[in-house]
Amino acid sequence: MSGTDRAAVMAQAARLWAQGRHADAVADIAALHRRAPTDADLALRLGAALVQLGRTLEAVHAMEPAAALAPRDHPLHDWLGRALSVVHWQERGPEAIGPLRARLAEDQADPRRHTALATALLSCGNLAEAWPHYARRWQSMPDAHRRPADPLQRPDPAAWRGRRVLLFAEQGYGDSLQFLRYVPLVMAAGAEVVVEVDPPLRRLAETLPGRPAVVAVGDPVPAHDFAVPLLHLPWAFGTDLASIPAAIPYFTPDPAAVAAWRARLAGLAGLKVGLVWAGDPRPDNEPAFRIDRRRSFGLAALAPLATVSGVSFVSLQKGPAAAQAAAPPPGMVLHDWTGALGDFAATAALMQALDLVISADTAPLHLAGALGRPVWLLDRYDSCWRWLREREDSPWYPTLRRFRQASPGDWAGAVARMAAALAAQAR
């Protein structure tokens, strides 16, 4: 095939991809790749497309032959590393961490190799070894609203006694909800704590044990001696699987608001189950957007739950996907009071009045777990590191039960297992 013909095929694939016809685009690129499997640029195009579709094992197979011959600075290696960091813990298990260590040994300065190894280690439960590598994420976060003085220095709780420590949010709402559990430990170390969180979390964070001072991102922050990102706290305290802080609940919803929700829900029959089917798509953040396309499943995917008798469903969905609540699957009656949920403190009060929360891997899932409410995670195949490998439970949230896809994209199988479990619960 001439260079002109190849360019035409790639241009057509780009148009198909932009139209959302991803499978057709991949098929066109794959046809070219079969004719030149060691072409690094072609392997990069195909591998990157497959990674974005969650087809990571296929991506590895497509990229490995070309990567063996490509120059070390070719971006193909970055995409192959990204795919390997998923495949190694999902397909090949802990014994395959060795290749990721070998890739890091080739280039210790590359933060992406550190974070790939960290993610695999975390997924396999090797938390203590992972945290120093995970700190390198800061080298890939140039636009963070706040930074620690030295992101690669392990924080020392012994230095905090009698000093003011600012603990600040760095990633999404779910990450903040998960790691705010460490605030009491920082206070127990003798620090005066100020917590900085995104505005929708401020009222909820004010209910943490010890009632720390809380400010919202964008508000003035008092003078402080140390600024520590929330996700550095497991590193600071040497957290491993056996020492994850699990004093749950660590938030306290307003009792009056909880009582009001219980009164409102009193007329609902059977189990009262809250539903969340989508995360924040964040289209302005390409990596987050790709993940959201794999973790969010849409309300229609939960249709089998509607066949379970003895259950009343309540929407907890916020954001663009909340519009789906107006047209639930056939047979499902979905009660929607989300207009009254102005922040996470309000959502927490409603959750206290529910018997179970079913959620995608997004912030309300963490909220339910932090409140100690029974919560079921409907999880994508290429799961987040925090849910570990081959587990249905979670050391982070003792009340969590996980229903993971058996293969990429298989929501139907996971929902079928969940529907059977829900029927048993309802009985």
Secondary structure by P-SEA (a helix, b strand, c coil): ccaaaaaaaaaaaaaaaaacaaaaaaaaaaaaaaaccccaaaaaaaaaaaaaacaaaaaaaacaaaaaccccccaaaaaaaaaaaaaaaaccccccaaaaaaaaaaccccaaaaaaaaaaaaaaccccccccccccccccccccccccccccccccccccccbbbbbbbcccaaaaaaaccaaaaaaaaccbbbbbccccaaaaaaacccccccccccccccccccccccccccccccccccccccccccccccaaaaaaaaaaaccccccbbbbbcccccccccaaaaaaaaaacccccccccccccccbbbbbccccccccccccccccccccccccccccaaaaaaaaaaccbbbbcccaaaaaaaaaccbbbbbcccccccccccccccccccccbbbbccccccaaaaaaaaaaaaaaaaac
